[in-house]
Amino acid sequence: MQRDAWLRVLRAPGLGGIRIRQLLEHFGSIQAVASANGQQLKAAGAPAAAIQWLLDPDLERIAADHAWLDLPGHHLLGCDHEDFPALLQRAPRAPAALFIDGDPQWLWFAQIAIVGSRNPTDGGRANARDFARTLARSGLVVTSGLADGIDACVHQAALDEGRPTIAVVATGPDLVYPARHRALADAVAANGAIVTEYPPGTPAQREHFPMRNRIIAGLSLGTLVVEAAQRSGALITAREAAEAGREVFALPGSIHNPMARGCHRLIRDGAALVEGAQEIIDALAPQAAQLAQALRGRLEPGPAAGAVPQRETADTSAQGDELDPDYHRLLAALGHDPVPIDVLAQRTGLTVDTLSSMLILMELDGRVSAAHGRYALRQP
């Protein structure tokens, strides 16, 4: 069973994402890694502790992991799965697998990471909320780390707009750190996704947080740093984004504000100075359009059941949804006067989640305009 093999390998001590990917490439499948003998594992470079575990795993621990995954909304995506997010797959030091509490589909949507200080100024909090709300309304999924300060602000701002948000955490998917964010974490899971590379029950550890940051950056088209001191985890996320070839944005601040110094350092090092959310939207639009093509390919029926969707050409993608009756209903419900998504849900009978996905694709195709949570047909 593939899921069982993944759990056995992910629990093996001394293995991380890079080593597991190397073993996967060496043996050809995760089942082959889990069932290899000691000599084979040693020859492939597996450490002694991992070999010992794989030969004699704690079956009660594996059973507990299966029990967590059997609950509604809980998922495990290995890097060999077709639903593993494409952007993260291409990032340096990508994780071998992801545990998810929520809807994995959001990991394929265009994301903007927003990070910053755990102790921001009041102005930093206000800026974080304003940027997160505008970016979420534009169709970008706001991604952050569920930490105190800026992270919590942007998750809540996206939720307040009725938009999904993704939290990448440094614990197992069943734990919340800090514990006072339990209600926020539950809301994120219900409306977006909690994501981690660590199995259930894994507590917060200092070394996990920089590792968490590389996933935040790898999932996102770009990273916005709102406020950060000179020595800040947000700067690690920005560096990971730059190394992955993603956009890095930073808000300038007062020269007297110590929380602005990290942003000023990023700007000196080449990050884009931004003063408004529209600058970010414009900068990410080409990459978001490309990602939308890949997403459309996954959502539309392929030539054969179970086939891995391929990216469509511009000629075919523009026509694909014209044959879908749901799109006809949505186009008929839209007018030149902006209307909120709940009104469109009433007019079409479609769910808000379905409409959100459709509207994002139509917006990226240039057929729909969005502003302040309202949608209208774009003027020719």
N, C-alpha and C positions, 0 to 999 in steps of 0.2 A: 504494500500500500504506500503510495507516494507521500501522503501526509505524514504517516508514521515514520517514514525514512527521514523526512525533513526534520521532524521533532527530535529524533535521535541524534542527527548530525548537529543541529543548532544547540543542543544541550551539551555537546562534547566540550570539555574544558580545553583551553589553549587554541581553539579555532576561532577566527574572526571572519568577517565577510570575504576578505581577500583570499585567505587560505581555503575556505570552503569553495569559493569559485574555482580555485586552482585544482582542488580535488574533483570537483564536478567536471572540469575540462579533462582531467586525467582519466577518470573512470567512465565518463560518458553519460552518467545518470546519477541522480541522488540515491536511488535504490542500490546501485552498484557501490556507492561510497559506504552506505550503511551496512551492507552485507559483506564487505571486503574482509579478508583475514588480516591478522596482525602483520605478517610479512609484506603483504601488498600495501597496507597503509603506511608502514615504515618506509618502504621504497618510494612512496609518493610524497614523503616529507611530512607526514602527520606526526605531531609531538606525542610523547609517550603517554601523557595523561589522557589525550583524546583517544588514542588507540585502546587504552584500558577501558574507557567508558564505552566506546563503540562495541567492544567485545562483550561487555557485561553492563548494559545500561540499567538505570534505576527505572524499572517498569512502572512503579507507582507514580513517579514523577511524570513519565510519558502519558500515563492514563489521565492524570490531572490536566495535562495540557490538552488532551483530546476532549475532555469534559468541557473546558473553557471554549474550545473551538466549536463544540456542538451547540452552544447557546446562540440564539438569533443575533444576527448582526456582527458575529465574530468571524474573522477570516485569517488565513495564512497564505501569503503569496510568495512563492519561491521565485528566484531570478530566472528559472526555466519555464515559468508560466507565461502564457501569452498576455495575461492581464497585468503583469508587472509593469509599472509606469515607465514609458519609453525614455523620458528625460532623465530619470534617475538611473536607468540602465546605462546611459552614456556618460554618467558622471564619474570622475576619478574616485577610487575606493568605495564604489557602490556597495551597499549591504547585500548579503546573500539572500535575505528574505525579509518580509515585513509582516508583523502581526497588526491587524487592523480591527478596531472597534468602530463600526459605522459602515458607510457605503464606499467601497473601493473605487467606484466610478469617478469620484471627485479627484482621484489622483491623476487622472488622465486630462483633466481640464487645465487650462492656462492658469498658473498660479503666480502670485507675487508674494514673496517673503517680506514680512515687516518685523524688524527686530530692534532692540534697543536696551536701554538701561533698566535694571530692576528697581532703581530708585530715581525715576525721572522727575523733572520739574513739572509744575502744573501746566506750563506751556507745552512741554514735551508730550504730556498725556493728551492735551487738547489737539495738538498736531497729529498725533498717532490716530486718534479717533476720526478726525476729519479726513485724513488720507485713506484710512481703512474703509470708511463709509463710501467715499467717492469711487475708490478702486473696486470695491465689491459691487457697487451699482453698475459699474462699467462691464461687468461680466467676469472679471478676474477673481479667482478664489484666493482669499487671504490665508496665508500659511505662516505659522509662528510656533513657539515652543512651550506655551502654556505656563511660562514663568511669571513671577510678579512683575509689575510695572508695565512696560510697553507691550509685552506679549499678551497679557490678560486684556489690556485695553483694546487691542486690535481684534482679538477673537470676539469680544463682546460687541464691538462696533459692527462687525459683519453680521453677527446674529441679530442685532437690533434692526438691521436692514432686511431681515428675512433671507439672508444669503448664507450659503455654506461656508465653512471655514475648516482648515486642517491644522491639527496640533500634532507636532512631532515631539515625542516625549523620551526622556532618558531612563525610564523605568519599564517594567513589564506593562502590558496594556491594561491590566486589571488594577494597577496602582495609580495614585495621583500624587504628584509632588509639585508644589506644596499641597498638603492635604486640604487646606482651606479652599482649594479650587475644585473640589469635588462637584459642586453644582454646575460650575462652568464646564468641566470636562464632560459631564453627562449631557449638557446642551450641545456641545461640539459633536459628540458621538451621535446624537439624535439627528443633527442637521448637517453633518459633514463627516469627519473621520478623525479618530485618534490613531496615530501611526507610531510604531516603534520596531526596532530590530531585536529587542530583548524579549525573551519568553515570559509568560505569566509568572508573577511572583518575584521578578527581579527588582530589588530595591534601588533607590537612587544612589549612585556612586559618583564621586567627583570626576573620574575619567570618562564617564558616560556622556557628560554634557558636551564636550567638544565633538565627540563622535555623533551625537544627536544633531549638532549644527550642520554637519556635512550633508545630512539627509534633507534638512530644511532647504539648504542651498541647491542641492541636486534635484529636488522636485520642482523648483521654481524657475520661471523664465528670468527673473531678476530679483534682487534683494535691496530693500530700502532700509537704511539705518536712520532712525529718528533721532535718538540721543545715545551717546556712548562715551564713557570715559576712555582715557588712553589705554588702560588695561581692561578690556571688556570682552565678554564672550560674543557680543554682537560683531566685533571686528573679526573674530574667527569665522563666523558665518559669511561675512563679506569676503574674506580671503578665499574661503571654499567656493563661493560663487564665482569669483574671478578666475580661479584655477579651473573651474568647469566651463569657462567661456561664457558665463552669463553676465547680464548687466548688473552693475552695482550703482545704487543711487544713495545720496546722503543729503540730509537737511542741514543747512548752515545755521549757526547760532551766534550768540553773543561771545565775544572774546573773553568775557568775564565769567562765562558759564563753564564749569569744569566738565559738564555733561556734553558740551559741544566739541570738546577737543578731539575726541575720537572721530567724529564726523569730519572735522577740518583736516585731520590727518588723511582720511580716506580721499577727500577731495584733492589734496596735494598729490596723492598717489595715483590719481586718475579716475576716481569715481565721479559720476555725473552729479553736479550740484543741481538740485531741483527745488523749486519754490511752489509748485502746484502739482496736483495729481495728474492733470491732463498731460504734463510733460512725460510722465511715466507711461501713461496709456499710449501716447503717440510712439514712444520709443519701443514698446513691446508689441505693437500691433502686427508687424510683419511676422515675428516668431509665433504670436498667438494664432495668426491665420494658418500657418503651417501646422501647428498642433491641432487646430480644428479640423483640418483635412484628415489627419490620422484618426481623430476621434470619430468623425463621420464614417470613416471606413470601418470602424469597430461597431458602430451602432447600426449600420445598414446591413441587410442580409447579404452574405457573400455567395460565391458561386457554388460552394459546397458546405454542408453542415460541418462545423468544427474547424473550418479553414482559418488560418491566421489572416486577419484583414490586412490588405495592402493599401498603401497611400494612393489615393485617386489623383488623376490629373485634373487640372483646373477645368478642362472642358467637360468632364463627366461629373465633377462634384457640383457644379453650378446647376445641373439638371436633376440630381438625385432626389431632392426632396419635393420636386414639383409633382412627382407621381404619388406621393404619400398623402392620403386623405386627411391625416392630422394637420399637415402643413396647409392644405386648402382651407380647413376650418380656422386655423390661426390667421391666415392671410385675410379671410373674410371678416374676422373679428377685429383686426387691426384697422385703424383709420389714420387720418392725418393729425387728429388730436391725441396727445399722449394719454395713455390709460395705465393704471397699475396692473400688476400681474394677477391679483386676485379677481379683478374684473374680467380679465381675459380667461381665467379659469371658469368663471360663471358662464361666459359666452360660448366657450368651446366644449366644456365638460371634461377637459383635460386636467391632470393634476398640476400643481405648481412646480413640482420637480421636473415633470416632463416638459412643461412650457419653458422653464428656465434653460434646459439643455437646448431646446429648439431655438429660443430667442438668441442665445449666445452664438450659435452657428449662423443665424440670419443676420445678426449684427456684424459678425466678422465678414460675411459676404457683402455687406454694404446695403442690405435691403431694409434694415430696421435701425432706428436711432433710439438710444436710451439716455434718459436724464432724470435724476432724482427718483429712481425707482419706477419710472413710467416709460412706456414703449409706444412708438408710432412708426408708420411706414416712412422710410426715408424719402425725402423729396428728390425727384430725378434732377 
